[in-house]
Amino acid sequence: MKQTPEQEDIAAMSVVDRLNRLEQLGWLPSAAEWSELRRIRNAFAHDYPETPEERHAQWRLAMAAAERVLTILDGFAAHMHTVLPG
């Protein structure tokens, strides 16, 4: 019997495989883009640019990434209303 997406066991899947599956199911516009957003977040959290110009560039990149994440989350909410009952 074929499993529905809700029944899939994703516990053993890597993060990349989970992101790819979310993209296949239409929940995530792009797994590659999400990976890039994660990279930007990690750089912002763990890298410490030396110059004010580098810090400013990192800040602007992080803000743009945050805006994109919010747009993706809005898409999740819209998708939930069309896919999930109730």
N, C-alpha and C positions, 0 to 999 in steps of 0.2 A: 504494500500500500504506500502510495506517495505521500510524503509529509507536506503539510502546508508550511509556509515561511514561519508562522508562529510556533510550529512544533519542532523546528530545526534545533539541533543541539550545537550551539556555537561556542561552548566552553573551551573546546580544544582548538578552535580556529585562531590563527594569528590575527593581529590587529589589521594587517593589510588585507587578509582574506575577509574579515568582517566588513571592512570598508567597501571592498569590491562587491560583496553580497548585497550590502545596502544600496549600492549604485544599481546593481542588477534589478533589485526590487522596486526601484524608483524613489527610494527614500532620500538618497544622496545624489545631488547632481553630478558630482565628480569625485571619485575616490582619490585621484591624484591631487585635486585642488585641496581636499581636506588634509591630505598628508602635508602639503605645503603650508597650510594654515597652522598645523601642529608644529612644523619646523619653525615658523615665525614665532609662535608662542614660546617654544623652548629657548630660542635665541634670546627673546626678550627677558625671559625669566633667569637665564643662566649666563648670558654674555654681558660684559660690562665695558661698553665702548669708552675709549679714553678721551676723545675730544668732544666738545659740545656739538659740533656738526654731526659726528657719528651718532651721538645720543639722540639728537633731533631726528635724524634719518630713521633710526631704529624705532623711535616713538611714533613717527608718521606711518611707518610700515605696520606696526602693531595696531594702530587705530584703524587703518584701512582693513586689516585682517579681522578685527573685531566687528566692524560693520558688515563684512561678508558673512561671518559666523551668524550674526543676528538675522540676516536675510535667509540663510540656510535653515535656521531654526523656525522662522516663519513658514518656510516651505514644509517642514516637518509637521507643523500644526495644521496646515491646509491639507496635507496628505492624510493625516489622521482622521480628519472629518470626512474624507471621501472613502477611506478604506475600512476603518473600524466602526463597528456598529455602536449605536447609542450616542 
